[in-house]
Amino acid sequence: MARYIQDVVLYKPTDFVVFMMNDFLCKNSFTLSKWKKEPVYRAGDAVIEGYQYLKWYYDGCTLHVEAWISGGGIIGAARRSFEMETDLVYGARKDPFLLELEQLFDLMRQEIVPPAGIGQPVPVLTVDNSKYVNTAFAMGLCSVLFGLLLPFLGLPLSVTGAGRARRGRKTGRAGLAAAAKVLCYVGLLLSVIGLFGYLMIASRYAYY
């Protein structure tokens, strides 16, 4: 499938666009990597989330962004290793990666207010991922509580919570985000054990 490709007309200073993109990449834990020998930015992991890929360039007028997801991890396996299309939705929602990019584009369009004095930094609104931390912790805690008894509920909670915990790592609440990630991994382990338990019980009754 085709990648998500977006050309956003900005007419913003290049240093502003570069700053905003680097801020987004850093706060969402993207690092330089390669996709089939193509230099890209990558975030996520091979165990739970799968990988998110992004490449971009700016010509002084238009911001060009390409983004896609790979099939690694539990989420990626469910997606059957496809690349992300522009109109990709799950149920009634867009993929969270798409929503984050759309929020970034909105921030790119903000009005740049000149500083009050010479040599002062330009005040701009940047990506704020602190909103994910509380949700990630709650999801991690619930995944631990439901892991053995309701693994079909604990599993998606642990996977979704781990992704949100990653996004909260580069905020002022990094400690809580780290705790949330640990809870999500514990919840994932318990959910997998719970699923195996259900399968063993089901196979035993099926035998009889």
C-alpha positions in Angstrom: 0.0 0.0 0.0 1.0 3.6 -0.6 2.7 5.6 2.1 1.0 8.5 3.9 2.3 11.5 1.9 1.5 15.1 2.7 2.6 18.4 1.3 1.9 21.2 3.6 2.3 24.7 2.3 3.7 26.9 5.1 5.8 29.8 3.9 7.6 29.7 7.2 11.2 30.4 8.0 13.4 27.3 7.5 14.9 27.4 10.9 11.4 27.4 12.5 10.3 24.3 10.5 13.6 22.5 11.2 13.2 23.3 14.9 9.6 22.1 15.0 10.4 18.9 13.2 13.4 18.1 15.4 11.3 18.8 18.5 8.6 16.4 17.2 11.2 13.7 16.4 13.0 14.0 19.7 9.8 14.0 21.9 8.4 11.0 20.1 11.8 9.1 20.4 12.5 8.9 16.6 16.1 8.1 15.7 18.0 7.9 12.4 17.7 4.5 10.7 17.2 3.0 7.3 14.3 1.5 5.4 15.5 -0.7 2.5 18.7 1.4 2.3 16.7 4.6 2.5 17.6 7.1 5.3 14.6 7.6 7.5 13.6 8.3 11.1 12.2 5.4 13.1 10.4 5.0 16.4 8.8 2.1 18.3 10.1 -1.4 19.0 10.0 -4.9 17.5 8.2 -6.5 20.5 5.0 -4.5 21.1 4.4 -1.5 18.9 6.1 -2.3 15.7 8.0 0.5 14.0 6.9 3.9 12.7 8.9 5.5 9.9 9.1 9.1 8.8 11.0 11.2 6.3 10.7 14.8 5.5 12.2 17.8 3.7 11.3 21.5 3.4 12.0 23.7 0.4 11.3 27.1 2.1 7.6 26.9 1.0 6.2 23.4 1.3 6.8 20.8 4.0 6.9 17.3 2.4 6.3 14.4 4.8 6.2 10.7 4.2 5.2 8.3 7.0 4.4 4.6 7.2 4.3 1.7 9.7 6.0 -1.7 9.6 4.8 -5.1 10.6 6.9 -5.7 13.7 5.6 -6.2 17.2 2.2 -7.3 18.3 0.4 -4.3 16.7 2.4 -4.7 13.5 1.5 -8.4 13.3 -2.1 -7.5 13.5 -1.7 -5.0 10.7 -0.2 -7.7 8.5 2.9 -5.6 7.6 1.3 -3.0 5.5 2.3 0.6 4.8 -0.1 3.3 6.0 -2.5 5.0 3.6 -3.8 8.5 3.9 -7.3 7.5 4.8 -6.3 4.6 7.1 -8.7 4.3 10.0 -9.4 1.7 12.6 -13.0 1.5 13.4 -14.1 5.1 13.6 -10.7 6.5 14.4 -7.6 7.4 12.4 -4.3 5.7 13.3 -2.7 7.6 16.3 0.4 8.2 14.1 -1.7 10.1 11.6 -3.3 12.2 14.4 0.1 13.1 15.8 1.3 14.3 12.3 -1.9 16.3 11.8 -1.4 18.0 15.2 2.2 18.8 14.2 1.0 20.4 11.0 -1.4 22.6 13.0 1.5 23.7 15.2 3.5 24.5 12.1 0.8 26.9 10.9 0.9 28.9 14.1 1.6 32.6 13.9 5.2 33.5 14.7 5.2 36.5 17.1 8.5 38.5 17.0 10.3 38.6 20.4 10.0 41.6 22.7 13.7 42.4 22.5 16.7 41.9 20.4 18.4 38.5 21.0 15.3 37.1 22.8 14.0 33.7 21.7 10.9 33.5 19.6 8.0 32.1 21.6 6.3 29.2 19.8 4.0 26.3 20.8 5.6 22.9 20.5 4.5 19.3 20.9 3.3 18.4 24.4 3.3 14.7 25.1 2.8 15.0 28.9 -1.0 14.4 28.3 -0.1 10.7 27.4 1.6 9.9 30.7 -1.5 9.6 33.0 -3.3 7.5 30.4 -0.3 5.2 29.9 0.0 4.6 33.6 -3.8 3.9 33.9 -3.6 1.5 31.0 -0.6 -0.2 32.4 -2.2 -0.6 35.8 -5.4 -2.0 34.3 -3.5 -4.4 32.0 -1.8 -5.9 35.1 -5.2 -6.2 36.9 -6.9 -7.7 33.9 -4.0 -9.7 32.5 -4.8 -13.1 33.9 -8.6 -12.9 34.3 -9.5 -10.9 31.2 -6.5 -11.3 28.9 -8.5 -10.2 25.8 -8.8 -6.8 27.6 -5.4 -6.7 29.2 -3.5 -7.3 25.9 -4.8 -4.2 24.0 -4.5 -2.1 27.1 -0.8 -3.1 27.6 0.1 -2.5 23.9 -1.6 0.9 23.7 -0.3 2.0 27.0 3.3 1.1 26.0 3.0 3.3 23.0 1.8 6.2 25.0 4.5 5.7 27.7 7.1 6.0 24.9 5.7 9.3 23.9 5.9 10.5 27.5 9.6 9.7 28.0 10.8 13.1 26.8 8.6 15.2 29.1 8.9 16.4 32.6 7.1 13.3 33.7 9.7 10.8 32.4 9.7 8.9 35.7 6.0 8.2 35.6 6.2 7.3 31.9 9.0 4.7 32.7 6.8 3.2 35.5 3.9 3.1 33.0 6.0 1.2 30.5 7.1 -1.4 33.1 3.4 -1.9 34.1 2.5 -2.4 30.4 5.2 -5.0 29.9 4.1 -6.8 33.1 0.5 -6.6 31.9 1.5 -7.9 28.5 3.2 -10.9 30.0 0.3 -11.7 32.3 -2.1 -11.3 29.4 -0.1 -13.8 27.2 -0.1 -16.2 30.2 -3.8 -15.7 30.6 -4.5 -16.3 26.9 -2.5 -19.6 27.0 -4.5 -20.6 30.0 -7.8 -20.0 28.3 -6.5 -21.9 25.2 -5.5 -24.9 27.3 -8.8 -25.0 29.1 -10.7 -24.7 25.8 -8.7 -27.4 24.2 -9.3 -29.7 27.2 -13.0 -29.3 27.1 -13.0 -29.6 23.3 -11.2 -33.0 23.7 -13.9 -34.2 26.1 
